[in-house]
Amino acid sequence: MSGEARATHWGNVSEVGFVFGTWFLYFIDRFLGRWPFRVALAPVLLFYVWRHRLARTSSREYFERLGLPSSFRTTFLHIGAFAESLMDKVIAVSGRYPFHKLAFTGREVMLESLAAGRGGVLVTAHMGCLEVCRLAAERKHGPKLNVLVHTRHAERFNSVLQALDPHSQVKLIQVTDVSPATAALLSEKVEAGEFVVITADRVPLSDTSGRTVTAPFLGSDAHFPIGPWVLASALKCQVILFSVNREGESYRVRFERLAERVELPRGKREEAAQEYVKLYAKKLEQLCRESPYDWFNFFPFWEPPRA
């Protein structure tokens, strides 16, 4: 990969596609089913994989690090899995997703927390389709999830979700807007037994000085943000690993408690945070090996971050 491509930060990778195309594929899936949707999607994916070198080379590097065959086919299937997760998000927001098909692992972790009225931080990654679980929880009076997101680089796709359900993003909080007032709001929500969901596998958008640490991940050190762990420390709550990965024609939702409480001693914050990041990276690697096509980071992940 060229130096120019290597320098690309994930936040600078703009969304691709048009609202018309998303609506077209949505209606194919709605009225004809998933296989006709996949047939209609195939030429779009072929063009995308051929045209976008950054996504293609990043996907291949990821599969090589997994020790799996790396080819045009694997990249096609990888980006295809991402496209299907986006369509599942659209279907979930529209209220048409078969939520009853979701499978669970570690559900007792959440049931115990709900019974005790205990909130916390759910750390996750850019894997699978988290929106399916969030909307399922809303419809079944499950745990209240407040999701920290960065979606301003995908405004056209978000406009489709907003049209399907104007209330679908009520509990989505832009991470670029987190202020002392927002932090206080999150603290109130955790104290009320709600959960804050935050991805922990992408470095911050702004200056990364002092805000990332490295951890072994798929054979090499990679940079991870300390922000999620600083937040959990400030909220003085439990941290649970949360993932929603494809299994068959639906998803498996996993919960695993990583820490009863995050402790970051003054003066040793980064060193302490690194231990939590190492644990997270180890769990993330296990998830990637179990479900390799579900990790959606199409940028040079192992390169030093640049804002």
Secondary structure, DSSP 8 states (H G I E B T S, - for coil): --HHHHT--GGGS---S-HHHHHHHHHHHHHH-HHHHHHHHHHHHHHHHHH-HHHHHHHHHHHHHHTS--SHHHHHHHHHHHHHHHHHHHHHHHT-S-GGG-EEESHHHHHHHHHHT--EEEEE-SBS-HHHHHHHHHHTT---EEEEE--GGGHHHHHHHHHH-TTTTTTEEEGGG--HHHHHHHHHHHHTT-EEEEE-SS--SS--TTTEEEEEETTEEEEEESHHHHHHHHHT-EEEEEEEEEETTEEEEEEEEEESS----TT-HHHHHHHHHHHHHHHHHHHHHHSGGGB---S-TTS----
